[in-house]
Amino acid sequence: MIIKEYEDFIEGSQYNLLDPEPIQKFLKLKGVNIGTDNSFTNNNEIAIKRKIDCIEMEAASLVRICHLMNVPFTAIKIVSDVEMEDQKEREKLFQDFFANKIKELGKIVHKIIENIDDITKQEI
């Protein structure tokens, strides 16, 4: 469902996004297509149709504000919750995220900040 008032915000091409490729190259990561939603969902039809790899709920509002203020934006995301049949395994992964993955993300962000000048000078 697309709300008429938000139709102009569906595609990201009008936003002043920073090119993620230098950071992806620096961290040796693959980029993914991220969609947004305002609630948890288990209906994957739209995501599959639009080739969306991951749904997130926070960065869309930030990119919109940055767009309105003419400030370039990018996001570094880490998956904290996955949809799976085995609820015990899902809970285990979710707890592991809080116990370990947040620290790992902090180290990655620190590495990016320490090397930001070199990252932004990279030839793509």
Summary of the structure (lengths in Angstrom):
residues: 124
radius of gyration: 16.5
end to end distance: 37.0
largest distance: 45.0
contacts: 252
relative contact order: 0.16
helix: 52%
strand: 6%
